[in-house]
Amino acid sequence: MSAEKTSNVQERSKNKQNNTETNEEEADLYLDQYNFTTTAALVASVDRKVMVTVKTGQIYFGILRTYDHFANLTLEFVTERIYLSRDDLENLDKFEPTLNLSAREYNKPNKYYEYYAERPVGCYLIRGENVVFIGEVDIDKEDKPLRYLRKIDWSLANSIMNKKNRIENRFNRQQAVRYSRKGFS
């Protein structure tokens, strides 16, 4: 009787070992397919061309050379790009920020960009807390959208964007005052 118990215990322990080995193998397979949402996801993008959007709205294209655990990025051969629509050029005096800040309103399909401007920046260090979006750029397809846009002078595009930003900032400050009067902070 005791010999049967010991053989059953031995079989159970072997089954447990086999189960843990298969679970570990499954876990390894799972981790290989897992998309990391931390800075570890940037490993595959090192030495490749990326697009980075920062909090202030600037868009940078460059080759990602290094990064750290805070997502501080070092980019090389960087160009800054601005996209403008016809309304931005023609009706800037009538520009008013929209009250509806929903993604649907902001990403309307009829919002066409017809102009762009770019300037070379060189080597650039972007602090991680300012990064909103980073994505790898397919260098074979990068210039295709630019064929349908007209390139304009950087100083003109930059002055238009600065004016739009000043108007939006003034509007946001006024909204904050209105909300604080109603008890919202």
DARA-V760968 format. One record per backbone hydrogen bond with DSSP energy under -0.5 kcal/mol. CO is the residue of the C=O (numbers start at 0). NH is the residue of the N-H. Records with the same first field share a line. If there is no record, write none. Layout:
CO = NH ; NH
//
This chain:
0 = 4
1 = 5
2 = 6
3 = 7
4 = 8
5 = 9
6 = 10
7 = 11
8 = 12
9 = 13
10 = 14
11 = 15
12 = 16
13 = 17
14 = 18
15 = 19
16 = 20
17 = 21
18 = 22
19 = 23
20 = 24
21 = 25
22 = 26
23 = 27
24 = 28
25 = 29
26 = 30
27 = 31
28 = 32
29 = 33
33 = 35
37 = 40
38 = 41
39 = 42
40 = 43
41 = 44 ; 45
42 = 45
44 = 47
47 = 63
48 = 136
49 = 61
50 = 134
51 = 59
52 = 131 ; 132
53 = 56
57 = 53
58 = 80
59 = 51
60 = 78
61 = 49 ; 63
62 = 64 ; 75
63 = 46
65 = 73
67 = 70
71 = 67
72 = 74 ; 125
73 = 64 ; 65
74 = 123
75 = 62
77 = 120 ; 121
78 = 60
79 = 118
80 = 58
81 = 116
83 = 113 ; 114
84 = 88
85 = 89
86 = 90
90 = 93
91 = 94
98 = 100
101 = 105
102 = 106
104 = 107
107 = 110
109 = 111
111 = 113
113 = 149
114 = 83
115 = 151
116 = 81
118 = 79
121 = 77
123 = 74 ; 125
124 = 126
125 = 72
126 = 129
127 = 130
129 = 54
132 = 52
134 = 50
136 = 138
137 = 140 ; 141
140 = 143 ; 144
142 = 146
143 = 146
144 = 147
145 = 148
149 = 115
152 = 156
153 = 157
154 = 158
155 = 159
156 = 160
157 = 161
158 = 162
159 = 163
160 = 164
161 = 165
162 = 166
163 = 167
164 = 168
165 = 169
166 = 170
167 = 171
168 = 172
169 = 173
170 = 174
171 = 175
172 = 176
173 = 177
174 = 178
175 = 179
176 = 180
177 = 181
178 = 183
179 = 182
//
